[in-house]
Amino acid sequence: MTDPGPRLAIRSLAVGATDSDRAFRLEIDRLEIDAGEVAGFSGPSGTGKTMLLEVLGLLRRPEPGGTFRLSAPPDTVDISAMWQRPRADVEAPGLRGKHYGFVPQSGGLLPFLTVSENIALSQRIAGREDRAWQARLEQMLGLEPLRRLRPGSLSIGQRQRVAIARALSHRPDIVIADEPTAALDPENAAGAMELLIAAAVEGGAAVAISSHDLGLLDRFPMRRLHLELVLSDDPRRITSRLYEPLEDAA
């Protein structure tokens, strides 16, 4: 069988944002994440961690040029070409619903649905009903006793576990988690991160996690990538680059 290559592959991609005070540009020279692999992104405030995940999650349009491909056998989606088409803003939500799972910082659950209904929602949107996989997630994340409850009856930690299950229930190809444990105390944060990684890897997803908590990321096996500002003589033009530290690079 032909190797489909990495789940996500980027070369020479950039994205920018400009306001009245400054121009910010994020540069990604090379990034690959395989199915079942976890990549942890870190960097000081202002280096573009959230912007990076927005680009990876098809929530922000990159600059023309460069390559961005998503391998979801039997399909390979040329994301960079998609963004150049006239109806890109219509295509992108469909790709997100089919291929992506998103874990927000603090739940984001629908209050009028039960735990089980919230988890099943992403399956309904993607057209991938899989009750056995949902039951497996509920068991892994300790949610079986809570299935009939609504979010208002849950603790913050329980709501975040439900959000993780919802993000994974349709077996996405890529999971994006931006500070997924920021609202939790240290003990619950470590538990939620462990469950997120284990469930995502079992489901075969490529996982991108951004966190300012370096100690938490250090506790789990993952590739580490770092965002760092590039020195410039013009304080109004800021450039940040993604790199893989030499001690962690393959």
Backbone as CSV, one residue per row, in Angstrom:
resi,resn,N_x,N_y,N_z,CA_x,CA_y,CA_z,C_x,C_y,C_z
1,MET,0.850,-1.192,0.000,0.000,0.000,0.000,0.884,1.240,0.000
2,THR,0.516,2.247,-0.775,1.272,3.480,-0.837,1.104,4.277,0.454
3,ASP,2.231,4.761,0.986,2.195,5.581,2.189,1.509,6.909,1.874
4,PRO,0.381,7.233,2.547,-0.330,8.475,2.239,0.415,9.717,2.709
5,GLY,1.512,9.527,3.474,2.250,10.683,3.960,1.624,11.248,5.220
6,PRO,2.156,12.360,5.714,1.642,12.946,6.953,0.204,13.408,6.804
7,ARG,-0.522,13.379,7.924,-1.912,13.820,7.904,-1.999,15.299,7.514
8,LEU,-1.066,16.074,8.005,-1.037,17.503,7.714,0.385,17.863,7.292
9,ALA,0.514,18.574,6.166,1.834,18.946,5.656,1.814,20.381,5.150
10,ILE,2.721,21.193,5.679,2.819,22.607,5.313,4.254,22.922,4.923
11,ARG,4.392,23.727,3.860,5.698,24.227,3.447,5.573,25.713,3.124
12,SER,6.475,26.510,3.669,6.630,27.933,3.297,5.298,28.682,3.304
13,LEU,4.557,28.550,4.392,3.260,29.217,4.520,3.392,30.409,5.461
14,ALA,2.660,31.471,5.170,2.687,32.668,6.017,1.287,33.230,6.146
15,VAL,1.060,33.932,7.258,-0.211,34.606,7.487,0.093,35.919,8.192
16,GLY,-0.646,36.951,7.850,-0.386,38.256,8.435,-1.636,38.918,8.972
17,ALA,-1.419,39.894,9.831,-2.506,40.712,10.378,-1.957,42.114,10.596
18,THR,-2.752,43.113,10.246,-2.306,44.501,10.344,-3.374,45.339,11.032
19,ASP,-2.930,46.198,11.959,-3.834,47.177,12.543,-3.152,48.550,12.486
20,SER,-3.692,49.507,13.185,-3.164,50.879,13.088,-1.785,51.028,13.714
21,ASP,-1.406,50.087,14.586,-0.143,50.222,15.310,0.986,49.360,14.766
22,ARG,0.641,48.223,14.158,1.712,47.321,13.752,1.234,46.358,12.673
23,ALA,2.235,45.711,12.049,1.968,44.644,11.095,2.625,43.375,11.642
24,PHE,1.837,42.317,11.806,2.334,41.055,12.361,2.300,39.983,11.279
25,ARG,3.367,39.186,11.197,3.442,38.116,10.200,3.968,36.848,10.861
26,LEU,3.244,35.761,10.668,3.655,34.452,11.162,4.140,33.615,9.995
27,GLU,5.339,33.052,10.111,5.937,32.260,9.039,6.112,30.813,9.495
28,ILE,5.642,29.889,8.646,5.773,28.455,8.913,6.588,27.865,7.774
29,ASP,7.850,27.598,8.017,8.696,27.055,6.952,8.333,25.611,6.636
30,ARG,8.129,24.807,7.668,7.834,23.392,7.456,7.116,22.852,8.690
31,LEU,6.023,22.136,8.456,5.295,21.503,9.545,4.601,20.260,9.018
32,GLU,4.848,19.143,9.678,4.158,17.891,9.362,3.691,17.250,10.660
33,ILE,2.470,16.745,10.645,1.949,15.989,11.778,1.307,14.728,11.226
34,ASP,1.740,13.572,11.714,1.222,12.296,11.234,-0.051,11.905,11.974
35,ALA,-0.781,10.964,11.407,-1.930,10.382,12.100,-1.446,9.732,13.391
36,GLY,-2.134,9.995,14.483,-1.750,9.429,15.769,-0.603,10.145,16.451
37,GLU,-0.146,11.256,15.881,0.963,12.009,16.466,0.436,13.259,17.159
38,VAL,1.105,13.648,18.250,0.738,14.848,19.005,1.851,15.869,18.871
39,ALA,1.497,17.087,18.491,2.441,18.195,18.402,2.022,19.260,19.400
40,GLY,2.942,19.649,20.266,2.674,20.666,21.258,3.354,21.973,20.888
41,PHE,2.582,23.052,20.794,3.100,24.359,20.383,3.174,25.290,21.590
42,SER,4.294,25.983,21.706,4.463,26.931,22.790,5.193,28.161,22.268
43,GLY,5.221,29.187,23.089,5.887,30.427,22.727,5.408,31.547,23.610
44,PRO,6.204,32.595,23.782,5.795,33.722,24.616,4.525,34.382,24.086
45,SER,3.872,35.132,24.954,2.690,35.878,24.538,3.048,36.813,23.389
46,GLY,2.171,36.860,22.383,2.398,37.746,21.257,3.149,37.121,20.105
47,THR,3.446,35.813,20.201,4.165,35.146,19.110,3.228,34.466,18.120
48,GLY,1.926,34.482,18.369,0.979,33.987,17.369,0.516,32.561,17.540
49,LYS,0.458,32.039,18.780,0.030,30.656,18.978,-1.412,30.448,18.503
50,THR,-2.295,31.357,18.905,-3.688,31.220,18.481,-3.819,31.395,16.975
51,MET,-3.094,32.345,16.402,-3.115,32.537,14.953,-2.664,31.277,14.223
52,LEU,-1.637,30.620,14.747,-1.157,29.379,14.135,-2.259,28.329,14.106
53,LEU,-2.939,28.134,15.234,-4.002,27.125,15.272,-5.181,27.527,14.394
54,GLU,-5.431,28.818,14.251,-6.492,29.264,13.338,-6.146,28.928,11.888
55,VAL,-4.882,29.065,11.525,-4.459,28.680,10.169,-4.595,27.176,9.986
56,LEU,-4.093,26.405,10.946,-4.174,24.945,10.842,-5.619,24.479,10.794
57,GLY,-6.511,25.165,11.529,-7.914,24.770,11.617,-8.815,25.382,10.574
58,LEU,-8.247,26.015,9.547,-9.008,26.615,8.433,-9.926,27.730,8.903
59,LEU,-9.513,28.407,9.958,-10.278,29.541,10.468,-9.677,30.876,10.044
60,ARG,-8.501,30.832,9.431,-7.834,32.046,8.977,-7.158,31.749,7.645
61,ARG,-7.325,32.652,6.681,-6.766,32.471,5.343,-5.282,32.851,5.334
62,PRO,-4.403,31.959,4.873,-2.987,32.314,4.763,-2.730,33.187,3.546
63,GLU,-1.529,33.741,3.482,-1.133,34.504,2.314,-0.975,33.557,1.113
64,PRO,-1.154,34.052,-0.104,-0.909,33.211,-1.285,0.535,32.710,-1.294
65,GLY,0.726,31.528,-1.879,2.049,30.929,-1.912,2.173,29.873,-0.825
66,GLY,3.165,29.039,-0.935,3.330,27.962,0.017,2.374,26.821,-0.261
67,THR,2.508,25.747,0.501,1.639,24.583,0.334,1.070,24.167,1.685
68,PHE,-0.150,23.652,1.643,-0.851,23.176,2.835,-1.741,22.039,2.356
69,ARG,-1.403,20.809,2.748,-2.168,19.644,2.314,-2.650,18.839,3.510
70,LEU,-3.860,18.315,3.367,-4.465,17.444,4.359,-4.672,16.080,3.730
71,SER,-4.048,15.055,4.303,-4.205,13.693,3.808,-5.235,12.973,4.656
72,ALA,-6.348,12.617,4.031,-7.422,11.897,4.705,-7.843,10.766,3.782
73,PRO,-7.026,9.678,3.722,-7.263,8.598,2.752,-8.726,8.196,2.684
74,PRO,-9.254,8.037,1.455,-8.534,8.033,0.171,-8.333,9.418,-0.451
75,ASP,-8.602,10.479,0.277,-8.525,11.821,-0.297,-7.283,12.565,0.179
76,THR,-6.796,13.448,-0.674,-5.800,14.438,-0.282,-6.361,15.799,-0.667
77,VAL,-6.499,16.666,0.314,-7.105,17.971,0.098,-6.008,19.029,0.033
78,ASP,-5.959,19.768,-1.067,-4.998,20.856,-1.215,-5.624,22.110,-0.607
79,ILE,-5.295,22.361,0.654,-5.898,23.481,1.378,-5.441,24.823,0.813
80,SER,-4.161,24.919,0.436,-3.654,26.184,-0.101,-4.372,26.557,-1.385
81,ALA,-4.668,25.568,-2.236,-5.414,25.845,-3.467,-6.864,26.207,-3.153
82,MET,-7.449,25.542,-2.140,-8.831,25.850,-1.760,-8.994,27.318,-1.395
83,TRP,-8.006,27.870,-0.650,-8.121,29.253,-0.207,-8.053,30.253,-1.350
84,GLN,-7.580,29.826,-2.517,-7.491,30.742,-3.656,-8.747,30.727,-4.528
85,ARG,-9.660,29.808,-4.241,-10.874,29.735,-5.048,-11.909,30.756,-4.568
86,PRO,-12.787,31.208,-5.478,-13.753,32.260,-5.125,-14.677,31.879,-3.974
87,ARG,-15.025,30.598,-3.855,-15.969,30.166,-2.824,-15.269,29.526,-1.628
88,ALA,-14.031,29.956,-1.363,-13.267,29.360,-0.265,-13.987,29.497,1.079
89,ASP,-14.629,30.634,1.312,-15.308,30.840,2.587,-16.518,29.928,2.753
90,VAL,-17.003,29.376,1.650,-18.093,28.406,1.695,-17.533,26.996,1.848
91,GLU,-16.411,26.712,1.199,-15.797,25.383,1.266,-15.213,25.090,2.640
92,ALA,-14.571,26.091,3.258,-13.833,25.865,4.500,-14.693,25.285,5.626
93,PRO,-15.906,25.793,5.889,-16.697,25.210,6.980,-17.019,23.729,6.756
94,GLY,-17.266,23.337,5.516,-17.541,21.934,5.239,-16.344,21.047,5.530
95,LEU,-15.148,21.520,5.175,-13.931,20.771,5.464,-13.689,20.686,6.968
96,ARG,-13.947,21.778,7.675,-13.776,21.754,9.129,-14.715,20.743,9.776
97,GLY,-15.979,20.743,9.354,-16.941,19.831,9.949,-16.617,18.376,9.674
98,LYS,-16.017,18.092,8.523,-15.715,16.715,8.136,-14.402,16.216,8.725
99,HIS,-13.377,17.065,8.714,-12.021,16.595,9.013,-11.484,17.031,10.372
100,TYR,-12.124,18.010,11.036,-11.543,18.609,12.223,-12.391,18.403,13.469
101,GLY,-11.693,18.329,14.593,-12.316,18.395,15.903,-11.646,19.496,16.695
102,PHE,-12.429,20.347,17.359,-11.890,21.493,18.086,-12.223,21.370,19.569
103,VAL,-11.196,21.525,20.402,-11.394,21.533,21.853,-11.170,22.955,22.345
104,PRO,-12.211,23.671,22.752,-12.056,25.057,23.212,-11.487,25.106,24.622
105,GLN,-11.217,26.316,25.096,-10.628,26.488,26.423,-11.592,26.116,27.536
106,SER,-12.872,26.334,27.337,-13.824,26.125,28.436,-15.154,25.581,27.944
107,GLY,-15.131,24.372,27.466,-16.372,23.658,27.184,-17.075,24.035,25.905
108,GLY,-17.812,25.165,25.935,-18.574,25.577,24.770,-19.709,24.631,24.436
109,LEU,-20.279,23.992,25.454,-21.349,23.021,25.223,-22.689,23.723,25.054
110,LEU,-23.622,23.043,24.378,-24.975,23.569,24.228,-25.765,23.234,25.490
111,PRO,-26.253,24.247,26.216,-26.839,24.009,27.541,-28.140,23.232,27.516
112,PHE,-28.850,23.216,26.374,-30.146,22.550,26.308,-30.034,21.093,25.878
113,LEU,-28.807,20.617,25.605,-28.591,19.218,25.248,-27.951,18.470,26.407
114,THR,-28.235,17.181,26.508,-27.590,16.363,27.522,-26.133,16.118,27.136
115,VAL,-25.390,15.529,28.068,-24.006,15.163,27.789,-23.929,14.282,26.551
116,SER,-24.749,13.242,26.503,-24.735,12.322,25.371,-25.094,13.026,24.071
117,GLU,-26.069,13.924,24.114,-26.482,14.642,22.914,-25.415,15.622,22.441
118,ASN,-24.722,16.259,23.380,-23.622,17.145,23.004,-22.514,16.364,22.300
119,ILE,-22.190,15.190,22.825,-21.125,14.378,22.233,-21.522,13.901,20.842
120,ALA,-22.788,13.542,20.676,-23.259,13.029,19.391,-23.393,14.118,18.335
121,LEU,-23.383,15.384,18.748,-23.645,16.470,17.812,-22.646,16.505,16.662
122,SER,-21.364,16.329,16.949,-20.373,16.380,15.867,-20.546,15.217,14.905
123,GLN,-21.001,14.064,15.397,-21.296,12.945,14.497,-22.440,13.299,13.559
124,ARG,-23.451,13.947,14.089,-24.598,14.334,13.258,-24.178,15.332,12.194
125,ILE,-23.357,16.315,12.580,-22.920,17.329,11.625,-22.072,16.722,10.521
126,ALA,-21.190,15.777,10.885,-20.303,15.149,9.905,-20.966,14.001,9.156
127,GLY,-22.165,13.579,9.598,-22.827,12.440,8.964,-22.122,11.129,9.246
128,ARG,-21.565,10.986,10.464,-20.804,9.783,10.825,-21.307,9.229,12.155
129,GLU,-22.493,8.701,12.174,-23.001,8.126,13.414,-22.211,6.875,13.766
130,ASP,-21.697,6.813,14.983,-20.893,5.678,15.434,-21.111,5.543,16.941
131,ARG,-22.173,4.829,17.304,-22.532,4.722,18.708,-21.482,3.968,19.507
132,ALA,-20.831,2.997,18.877,-19.812,2.217,19.591,-18.625,3.108,19.965
133,TRP,-18.187,3.972,19.040,-17.072,4.857,19.331,-17.465,5.905,20.370
134,GLN,-18.700,6.403,20.298,-19.151,7.350,21.319,-19.155,6.688,22.693
135,ALA,-19.644,5.455,22.754,-19.651,4.742,24.043,-18.230,4.533,24.552
136,ARG,-17.296,4.259,23.642,-15.899,4.076,24.032,-15.331,5.374,24.607
137,LEU,-15.631,6.499,23.972,-15.164,7.783,24.475,-15.763,8.091,25.853
138,GLU,-17.051,7.843,26.000,-17.690,8.103,27.283,-17.063,7.254,28.386
139,GLN,-16.695,6.024,28.042,-16.045,5.149,29.022,-14.641,5.642,29.342
140,MET,-13.862,6.002,28.322,-12.490,6.466,28.518,-12.445,7.741,29.361
141,LEU,-13.412,8.634,29.133,-13.406,9.940,29.778,-14.231,9.984,31.056
142,GLY,-14.730,8.831,31.492,-15.480,8.764,32.736,-16.803,9.489,32.706
143,LEU,-17.473,9.466,31.553,-18.703,10.231,31.379,-19.965,9.377,31.422
144,GLU,-19.825,8.089,31.562,-21.004,7.215,31.532,-22.050,7.587,32.582
145,PRO,-21.672,7.911,33.816,-22.704,8.263,34.812,-23.362,9.619,34.549
146,LEU,-22.791,10.396,33.638,-23.273,11.765,33.412,-24.070,11.910,32.121
147,ARG,-24.304,10.822,31.405,-24.837,10.887,30.039,-26.136,11.669,29.940
148,ARG,-27.002,11.563,30.942,-28.334,12.181,30.856,-28.388,13.583,31.473
149,LEU,-27.272,14.049,32.016,-27.240,15.366,32.636,-26.993,16.451,31.590
150,ARG,-27.362,17.674,31.932,-27.084,18.823,31.076,-25.871,19.573,31.629
151,PRO,-25.204,20.353,30.792,-23.964,21.011,31.205,-24.070,21.819,32.492
152,GLY,-25.235,22.429,32.750,-25.381,23.232,33.958,-25.219,22.443,35.243
153,SER,-25.347,21.119,35.162,-25.214,20.269,36.345,-23.798,19.738,36.537
154,LEU,-22.878,20.110,35.657,-21.532,19.554,35.675,-20.528,20.536,36.252
155,SER,-19.413,19.985,36.750,-18.293,20.819,37.168,-17.535,21.299,35.930
156,ILE,-16.611,22.247,36.127,-15.817,22.748,35.005,-15.013,21.617,34.377
157,GLY,-14.406,20.783,35.201,-13.627,19.665,34.681,-14.467,18.676,33.910
158,GLN,-15.663,18.391,34.401,-16.554,17.475,33.689,-16.979,18.058,32.344
159,ARG,-17.280,19.358,32.323,-17.674,19.984,31.057,-16.534,19.913,30.035
160,GLN,-15.306,20.073,30.501,-14.190,20.019,29.562,-13.994,18.606,29.029
161,ARG,-14.245,17.600,29.838,-14.160,16.214,29.342,-15.240,15.937,28.307
162,VAL,-16.418,16.511,28.510,-17.482,16.370,27.505,-17.062,17.057,26.201
163,ALA,-16.442,18.232,26.313,-15.983,18.945,25.115,-14.939,18.136,24.354
164,ILE,-14.075,17.453,25.084,-13.075,16.593,24.434,-13.771,15.456,23.693
165,ALA,-14.734,14.815,24.345,-15.461,13.720,23.696,-16.198,14.202,22.458
166,ARG,-16.826,15.370,22.545,-17.543,15.917,21.387,-16.587,16.176,20.224
167,ALA,-15.406,16.706,20.526,-14.435,17.009,19.471,-13.934,15.760,18.765
168,LEU,-13.970,14.617,19.471,-13.397,13.382,18.925,-14.442,12.393,18.412
169,SER,-15.723,12.648,18.682,-16.719,11.601,18.450,-16.922,11.266,16.978
170,HIS,-16.639,12.194,16.061,-16.814,11.896,14.632,-15.510,11.415,13.985
171,ARG,-14.541,11.031,14.821,-13.229,10.539,14.374,-12.580,11.516,13.390
172,PRO,-12.312,12.726,13.835,-11.709,13.718,12.937,-10.291,13.316,12.551
173,ASP,-9.832,13.838,11.432,-8.458,13.592,11.002,-7.475,14.460,11.775
174,ILE,-7.918,15.639,12.194,-7.073,16.570,12.919,-7.839,17.120,14.120
175,VAL,-7.176,17.158,15.269,-7.754,17.744,16.472,-6.957,18.998,16.820
176,ILE,-7.652,20.110,17.002,-7.043,21.383,17.355,-7.476,21.742,18.776
177,ALA,-6.500,21.946,19.655,-6.803,22.269,21.046,-5.996,23.495,21.456
178,ASP,-6.668,24.629,21.648,-6.021,25.885,22.014,-6.205,26.114,23.512
179,GLU,-5.134,25.934,24.278,-5.182,26.068,25.739,-6.349,25.261,26.321
180,PRO,-6.410,23.943,26.025,-7.602,23.178,26.399,-7.785,22.976,27.894
181,THR,-6.752,23.240,28.700,-6.888,23.038,30.149,-6.729,24.339,30.923
182,ALA,-6.814,25.489,30.245,-6.560,26.773,30.895,-7.532,27.061,32.033
183,ALA,-8.751,26.548,31.947,-9.763,26.851,32.961,-9.752,25.852,34.120
184,LEU,-8.824,24.899,34.098,-8.824,23.829,35.094,-7.693,24.013,36.102
185,ASP,-7.892,23.458,37.311,-6.822,23.437,38.301,-5.766,22.439,37.860
186,PRO,-4.536,22.493,38.412,-3.439,21.652,37.920,-3.755,20.160,37.864
187,GLU,-4.415,19.636,38.895,-4.705,18.198,38.905,-5.674,17.829,37.787
188,ASN,-6.755,18.593,37.658,-7.718,18.315,36.597,-7.132,18.598,35.219
189,ALA,-6.230,19.584,35.117,-5.606,19.898,33.833,-4.790,18.722,33.333
190,ALA,-3.992,18.134,34.209,-3.175,16.986,33.820,-4.051,15.803,33.407
191,GLY,-5.118,15.569,34.150,-6.011,14.461,33.811,-6.703,14.668,32.487
192,ALA,-7.175,15.900,32.246,-7.863,16.180,30.988,-6.908,16.076,29.806
193,MET,-5.672,16.571,29.973,-4.693,16.487,28.890,-4.365,15.029,28.566
194,GLU,-4.202,14.222,29.596,-3.912,12.801,29.385,-5.042,12.121,28.625
195,LEU,-6.278,12.410,29.008,-7.430,11.801,28.351,-7.568,12.293,26.909
196,LEU,-7.340,13.583,26.695,-7.413,14.141,25.346,-6.424,13.451,24.427
197,ILE,-5.184,13.325,24.856,-4.145,12.719,24.014,-4.448,11.251,23.764
198,ALA,-4.820,10.512,24.809,-5.076,9.081,24.657,-6.246,8.820,23.711
199,ALA,-7.332,9.570,23.888,-8.514,9.354,23.053,-8.261,9.764,21.612
200,ALA,-7.553,10.886,21.410,-7.283,11.346,20.051,-6.378,10.380,19.307
201,VAL,-5.337,9.902,19.984,-4.410,8.966,19.343,-5.120,7.654,19.024
202,GLU,-5.965,7.173,19.933,-6.709,5.939,19.662,-7.621,6.126,18.448
203,GLY,-8.159,7.318,18.275,-9.018,7.588,17.128,-8.261,7.847,15.838
204,GLY,-6.919,7.900,15.878,-6.119,8.064,14.670,-5.970,9.488,14.196
205,ALA,-6.215,10.464,15.056,-6.125,11.867,14.654,-4.699,12.380,14.780
206,ALA,-4.377,13.381,13.977,-3.193,14.200,14.214,-3.620,15.306,15.167
207,VAL,-2.812,15.560,16.192,-3.234,16.447,17.271,-2.299,17.647,17.371
208,ALA,-2.875,18.846,17.392,-2.125,20.085,17.579,-2.623,20.758,18.846
209,ILE,-1.741,20.885,19.847,-2.101,21.469,21.138,-1.245,22.696,21.386
210,SER,-1.877,23.803,21.737,-1.162,25.007,22.130,-1.369,25.228,23.616
211,SER,-0.277,25.525,24.332,-0.395,25.785,25.760,0.759,26.655,26.236
212,HIS,0.462,27.535,27.196,1.509,28.320,27.843,2.119,27.564,29.010
213,ASP,1.495,26.435,29.394,1.947,25.650,30.544,2.980,24.629,30.069
214,LEU,4.248,25.046,30.040,5.298,24.165,29.536,5.477,22.933,30.418
215,GLY,5.310,23.103,31.728,5.434,21.963,32.623,4.405,20.890,32.327
216,LEU,3.196,21.313,31.969,2.155,20.348,31.633,2.502,19.612,30.342
217,LEU,2.933,20.343,29.320,3.316,19.692,28.070,4.466,18.715,28.283
218,ASP,5.392,19.062,29.172,6.559,18.207,29.428,6.173,16.854,30.014
219,ARG,4.986,16.753,30.579,4.578,15.511,31.227,4.124,14.449,30.241
220,PHE,3.939,14.825,28.972,3.369,13.892,28.014,4.276,13.740,26.798
221,PRO,4.299,12.530,26.213,5.129,12.321,25.020,4.518,13.021,23.806
222,MET,5.253,13.968,23.257,4.775,14.690,22.089,5.949,15.412,21.442
223,ARG,5.820,15.716,20.170,6.773,16.604,19.516,6.544,18.016,20.015
224,ARG,7.632,18.721,20.259,7.510,20.088,20.739,7.982,21.047,19.666
225,LEU,7.161,22.066,19.413,7.498,23.114,18.461,7.302,24.462,19.141
226,HIS,8.093,25.435,18.702,8.161,26.702,19.423,8.006,27.874,18.473
227,LEU,7.301,28.886,18.937,7.169,30.139,18.199,8.073,31.190,18.834
228,GLU,8.787,31.921,17.997,9.721,32.916,18.507,9.752,34.120,17.584
229,LEU,9.822,35.312,18.173,9.887,36.536,17.391,11.255,36.697,16.750
230,VAL,11.272,37.241,15.539,12.499,37.521,14.804,12.896,38.965,15.075
231,LEU,14.169,39.180,15.400,14.642,40.533,15.677,14.483,41.421,14.454
232,SER,14.056,42.656,14.701,13.830,43.601,13.609,14.173,45.003,14.063
233,ASP,14.606,45.829,13.128,14.902,47.232,13.432,13.646,48.098,13.457
234,ASP,12.545,47.545,12.966,11.290,48.293,12.889,10.289,47.696,13.884
235,PRO,10.031,48.359,15.008,9.122,47.798,16.021,7.679,47.696,15.549
236,ARG,7.363,48.337,14.428,5.995,48.266,13.913,5.778,47.074,12.991
237,ARG,6.855,46.381,12.652,6.760,45.193,11.808,7.309,44.007,12.590
238,ILE,6.414,43.118,12.967,6.767,41.997,13.846,6.614,40.694,13.079
239,THR,7.646,39.865,13.151,7.613,38.560,12.497,7.861,37.467,13.531
240,SER,7.044,36.428,13.475,7.215,35.270,14.348,7.409,34.039,13.473
241,ARG,8.278,33.135,13.906,8.536,31.922,13.140,8.369,30.689,14.018
242,LEU,7.893,29.636,13.379,7.734,28.347,14.044,8.962,27.497,13.779
243,TYR,9.517,26.913,14.833,10.641,26.013,14.616,10.565,24.853,15.610
244,GLU,11.294,23.794,15.292,11.374,22.615,16.151,12.739,22.625,16.815
245,PRO,12.801,22.736,18.133,14.102,22.781,18.807,14.970,21.589,18.428
246,LEU,16.274,21.847,18.279,17.197,20.804,17.805,17.186,19.578,18.696
247,GLU,17.051,19.789,20.012,17.090,18.626,20.912,15.867,17.741,20.769
248,ASP,14.770,18.296,20.173,13.557,17.501,19.990,13.378,17.048,18.561
249,ALA,14.134,17.619,17.625,13.941,17.288,16.217,14.402,15.875,15.933
250,ALA,13.727,15.243,14.966,14.104,13.876,14.617,15.401,13.888,13.841
